[in-house]
Amino acid sequence: MFVKSLGAAASTLLLASAALTASVASAATVDITSSVGNLDAVGPSGYTSSAFSYGSGQSFSDVFLFTLGSTAHVHLDVATVTSALKGLQFSGIQLTQGASVLPPVGGGLPSFDFGNLQAGQYTLTLSGLASGVAGGSYHIDLMAQPVPEPETVALMLAGLGVMGAVARRRRAH
């Protein structure tokens, strides 16, 4: 009888230990996936995420999914909360479409520009490590600005030319 109850207590202790180990292991890396939706339909101010906070020494890999309905220039701002006790070290900021990795055309942490992206689905991944004693936190601002198509630019230039000709004609009279 004593051996059976000790066995049950030992198995309960092993299960509790395994659960604690699993929760500690899962706390080491945090993965967040946020769906932004159609970025060029969100409005002129774009998309602003909520703040993502991590404990000291905790690594993260956060994924943001968005679509573009038309060709657009995309701008990313990464705002971190830094102090003597808080900080983050980013190890990767990557924008992909399917299997293609799209490099930024300008900027660097904290702001990146991705120019003339075609309509389609995109994945933005931010990864790193909370390096502050009190961890670290950040949020992103993601904005899409439409890129005029060549026909639109040509039509605008033709309109300016006509306006210039009309103005010159009025001066001549």
ABEGO torsion letter per residue (X at the ends): XAAAAAAAAAAAAAAAAAAAAAAAAAAABBBBBBBAEBAAAAEAAEBBBBBBBBBBGBBBBBBBBBBBABBBBBBBBBBBBBBAABBBBBABBBBBBEABBBBBABEEOABBBBBGBBBEBBBBBBBEBBABAAEBBBBBBBBBBBBBBAAAAAAAAAAAAAAAAAAAAAAAX
